[in-house]
Amino acid sequence: MPVKLSNAALTSLNRDIAVPQYDRSTLEAGIVHFGVGNFHRAHQAVYLDDLFNAGRDHDWAIIGAGVRDADAVVREKLQAQDWLTTIVEQEAAHTRARVIGPHVDFVRPGDARALLDLLARQDIRIVSMTITEGGYYISPATQAFDAAHPDIVADASSFDAPKTVFGLIAAGLARRRAAGAPPFTVMSCDNIPGNGHVAENAVAGLAELVDPDLARWIRTNVAFPNSMVDRITPATSDRERATLRGAYGIEDNWPVFCEEFRQWVLEDKFCAGRPALETVGAAFVPDVAPYELMKIRILNGGHAAIAYPAALLDIHFVHEAMADRQIAAFLDRLTTREILPIVPPPPGTDLNEYKALIARRFANPKIEDTIPRLCFDGSNRQPKFILPSVADRLRTGGDVNGLALASALWCRYCYGETESGKKIAPNDPSWGRLTVAAQRARHEPRAFLDMRDIFGEAAQNPVYVAAFSGALSSLWRRGVRPTLADYLAERL
């Protein structure tokens, strides 16, 4: 009979399952985290659990927060099991499970008053977030904060009851400033180049609409460290819950399955102290930019490259896509020829070894990461993971045939059906707009490039336009496999 996860049940679990080696009742909160999803729990929360297990920094426990309806569901599921989570790390040759416990509470989503009261507390010294690439209110083409977005304008006009993450953070900082209290650090854990700068522009940009003096105070006094985060963490489904029950005898409302590999690289830039994360594997460096550029261009760009050909060929799992010789060859050639030459290696890093590591991670059959997850939100991911490489290649006079093909495959996917005629479910917040553009582009490829907020200057570059148009025309005229074959044979 499976054991329902709870504090009381920890001593009843299988001895092979690691459990917290610290007294959770003695933990004190130091961090508020927005976006208590799978990645956060498999990454930041695991590092803190390791730290607490080492007997360190028990005053840095996490209180969860969120602004979406989905966050209320996560809160309910986690509250029922005393905020505990089972993490299952899977590699091809071995698997291990552990229960982590660094969370101590979760503010009810929608309760702005309670959250602002929490952010005003001086024991809260870091506010962190994993809100996805699309959650920062930035223009895809310019990467500038969109102060005119209706959500931001609404928060500025009702600053005492904001609804966005950035409105809540700015209002929380305003309370601390009014009370003469020191600010907290704002720490982004999302896959965005310069994520600390982007978070600063969002928080201070919203504050500027309310009180320019507050905005200046934020820019002067609040720390926004840049960071690079990495761990492949698929979504949880009933399959994972059933696997956990069958293999480990645990009933967990929301377990997290992930790979064993994890990496966290941060600027040591905190205005109110920080936990000693360097003692449990995090790296503090003077400049995060080379690490995040490498990861975003090679890993995230690689995900975008394999996602759409696999989807169009009705391949469901990422490891199955990597087992497809043609897709794996496309990824290897694209990365080697068009991406590695424009990525400066971080200190002590061999980019070819990193490329091989990424391919092995993608091919891990235990993870069962899905192609639909990788395809999600292409309108935000293409401008962050693919198109910056296009811009760099064009600046250096390099060809962009593979990168253009990656975006043409995305366009073909947005048409809404696979090559077999299977309907593709809406998989982007802008799906309606994308589908209309993709349908027009079937006969007029430039119609997709007319979305200038996504494609930016690339849409006006004749080299890129020709490469994209040729690739998309080939996909419609001949299909995915012949088009990939042409690229691999240097005919595209």
Helices and strands as residue ranges (DSSP letters): E 3-4, G 10-12, G 24-26, E 29-34, H 38-42, H 44-53, E 61-65, H 69-79, E 85-90, E 95-100, E 103-106, H 112-120, E 126-129, G 133-135, H 150-157, H 165-178, E 185-188, H 195-210, H 212-221, E 227-230, H 238-248, E 250-251, E 256-258, E 263-267, G 277-280, E 283-285, H 289-294, I 295-300, H 301-312, H 318-323, H 325-334, I 335-339, G 340-342, H 351-362, H 371-375, H 378-381, I 382-386, H 387-396, H 401-414, H 431-441, H 446-449, H 452-455, G 456-460, H 462-477, H 480-488
